[in-house]
Amino acid sequence: MRKIVLCLAAVAGLMLSWNASGQSFGALVYSGDARALAMGDAVFGMPDMALSKIRADISYGMWQPYALNNNVLDFKGQMSLGKSFGIRLGYRLNSIAAYDVVDANGNYKGEFRPSENYFSAGVALRLADKLYIDVDGRFMNGNLADNVSTSAFATDITARYATNNFTLGVGLANLGTSYTVSDVNYSLPLNVRAGGSYRLFFGAKNCIALGADVAYFLPESYKTFIADASLEYSFDRMIFVRGGYRFSSAADKVPGFVSMGAGFRFKGVEFNAAYLLASAGTPINGSMIFGLAFSM
């Protein structure tokens, strides 16, 4: 393993691990959900984002395997309380590959594994028959090295119009505080986005869901336009085949990718998998995410 000086190495490792623009919390530009990533991460293209009775998703996988072979764990749970109000909780752990720590004199000090923790809570409100608003708050903490950490807080606000077949949404993501690494302030990847999905039914058992998102990242360090497209075929709401694509105008800041995946659902329990393909040398190339979900 690499031998790197304590704090500088930890900070650099975390920066390079999660996005190419050289900042922590770069995972905010991607979801950690296996189903969403299989569909190009087009979250507005997922047709069941409005109030659900009960749904829980947990995903785990190898993220950036050709860079540092990191691991990601993502959990989301939501529950409706009546017809017009719902709550949700979430947690994501980005565990970055451990490295050897040596001091300035070359003495071995052991290993350290940097990590990022994301805790979220939110509400979903039905404002009218088919109009919803979601507000989610997120606290983030990055453990860069022994006694070296950073933290930030962000809010997502989303409005959606949703029917059984059609979803349209607009939102503002990652509106929050700056954070400090080695006495340098950084901005979160604040972005505005819009998107939608439409489901086409063929007979009683076949369905195709088409989705698309666009987003623009505002901070100079992230300034990028992205467009996501998704396709999901389902048979009898039991077997799912998925694909997606993300275009990025600045791949060095927010890399684009092609994704593919599949899912299987039986009696409310669903297994999902996703695989990402990106240009050679792009850290996310070869990432694999697997997930379990329960809904009712």
Long-range contacts (C-beta under 8 A, 24 or more apart in sequence): 1-98, 1-99, 1-100, 1-111, 2-99, 2-100, 3-100, 3-102, 3-106, 3-108, 4-99, 4-100, 4-101, 4-102, 5-102, 5-103, 5-104, 6-101, 6-102, 6-103, 6-109, 6-145, 6-146, 7-144, 7-145, 7-148, 7-182, 8-182, 9-99, 9-101, 9-145, 10-99, 10-101, 10-112, 10-114, 10-144, 10-145, 10-148, 11-144, 11-145, 11-148, 11-181, 11-182, 13-68, 13-96, 13-97, 13-99, 13-114, 14-96, 14-114, 14-116, 14-142, 14-144, 15-181, 16-67, 16-68, 16-283, 17-64, 17-67, 17-68, 17-70, 17-94, 17-96, 17-97, 17-114, 17-283, 18-94, 18-96, 18-116, 19-253, 19-254, 20-252, 20-253, 20-255, 20-283, 21-221, 21-222, 21-252, 21-253, 22-221, 23-181, 23-186, 23-221, 24-116, 24-142, 24-144, 24-150, 24-179, 24-181, 24-186, 25-116, 25-140, 25-142, 25-152, 25-179, 25-188, 25-189, 26-189, 27-72, 27-92, 27-94, 27-116, 27-118, 28-140, 28-154, 28-173, 28-174, 28-188, 28-189, 29-189, 29-191, 29-217, 29-222, 29-254, 30-284, 31-74, 32-59, 32-72, 32-73, 32-74, 32-92, 32-289, 33-57, 33-59, 33-74, 33-76, 33-289, 33-291, 34-59, 34-61, 34-261, 34-272, 34-273, 34-274, 34-289, 34-290, 34-291, 35-242, 35-261, 35-263, 35-272, 35-274, 35-291, 35-293, 37-244, 37-259, 37-261, 37-274, 37-276, 37-287, 37-289, 38-242, 38-243, 38-244, 38-259, 38-260, 38-261, 38-262, 38-263, 38-272, 38-273, 38-274, 38-275, 38-289, 39-211, 39-230, 39-231, 39-232, 39-242, 39-243, 39-244, 39-259, 39-261, 40-228, 40-229, 40-230, 40-243, 40-244, 40-245, 40-246, 40-257, 40-258, 40-259, 41-213, 41-228, 41-244, 41-246, 41-259, 42-195, 42-197, 42-211, 42-212, 42-213, 42-228, 42-229, 42-230, 42-244, 43-195, 43-213, 44-160, 44-167, 44-168, 44-169, 44-193, 44-194, 44-195, 44-196, 44-197, 44-211, 44-212, 44-213, 45-167, 45-195, 45-196, 45-197, 45-209, 45-210, 45-211, 45-212, 45-213, 45-228, 45-229, 45-230, 46-167, 46-197, 46-211, 46-230, 47-165, 47-167, 47-197, 47-199, 47-209, 47-211, 48-295, 49-160, 49-162, 49-167, 49-169, 50-124, 50-132, 50-160, 50-162, 50-167, 51-80, 51-83, 51-84, 51-86, 51-124, 51-126, 51-132, 52-78, 52-79, 52-80, 52-86, 52-295, 53-79, 53-80, 53-295, 53-296, 54-78, 54-79, 54-80, 54-294, 54-295, 54-296, 55-79, 55-293, 55-294, 55-295, 55-296, 56-293, 56-294, 56-295, 57-291, 57-292, 57-293, 58-291, 58-292, 58-293, 59-272, 59-289, 59-290, 59-291, 59-292, 60-289, 60-290, 60-291, 61-274, 61-287, 61-288, 61-289, 61-290, 62-286, 62-287, 62-288, 63-94, 63-284, 63-287, 63-289, 64-283, 64-284, 64-287, 65-286, 65-287, 65-288, 66-283, 66-285, 66-286, 67-283, 68-96, 68-97, 69-97, 70-94, 70-95, 70-96, 70-97, 71-95, 72-289, 74-291, 78-124, 80-124, 83-126, 84-125, 84-126, 85-123, 85-124, 85-125, 85-126, 86-123, 86-124, 86-125, 87-121, 87-122, 87-123, 87-124, 88-120, 88-121, 88-122, 88-123, 88-124, 88-136, 89-120, 89-121, 90-118, 90-119, 90-120, 90-121, 90-122, 90-136, 90-138, 91-117, 91-118, 91-119, 91-120, 92-116, 92-117, 92-118, 93-117, 93-118, 94-118, 101-145, 112-145, 112-146, 114-142, 114-143, 114-144, 114-145, 115-142, 115-143, 116-140, 116-141, 116-142, 116-143, 117-141, 117-142, 117-143, 122-156, 130-161, 130-162, 130-163, 131-159, 131-160, 131-161, 132-159, 132-160, 132-161, 132-162, 133-157, 133-158, 133-159, 133-160, 134-158, 134-159, 134-160, 134-171, 138-176, 140-179, 142-179, 144-181, 150-179, 150-180, 150-181, 151-179, 152-176, 152-177, 152-178, 152-179, 152-188, 153-177, 154-188, 164-199, 165-198, 165-199, 165-201, 166-196, 166-197, 166-198, 166-199, 167-196, 167-197, 167-198, 167-211, 168-195, 168-196, 169-194, 169-195, 169-196, 170-194, 173-215, 186-221, 187-219, 187-221, 187-222, 188-219, 189-217, 189-219, 189-222, 189-254, 190-217, 190-218, 190-219, 190-222, 191-215, 191-216, 191-217, 191-218, 191-222, 192-216, 192-218, 195-228, 197-230, 205-235, 205-236, 206-233, 206-234, 206-235, 207-233, 207-234, 207-237, 208-232, 208-233, 208-234, 209-233, 209-234, 217-253, 217-254, 221-253, 222-253, 222-254, 223-250, 223-253, 224-248, 224-249, 224-250, 224-253, 224-254, 225-249, 225-250, 226-254, 226-256, 237-265, 238-264, 238-265, 238-266, 239-263, 239-264, 239-265, 240-264, 240-265, 240-272, 242-274, 251-279, 251-282, 255-279, 255-282, 255-283, 255-284, 257-282, 257-284, 257-285, 268-294, 268-295, 268-296, 269-293, 269-294, 270-294, 270-295
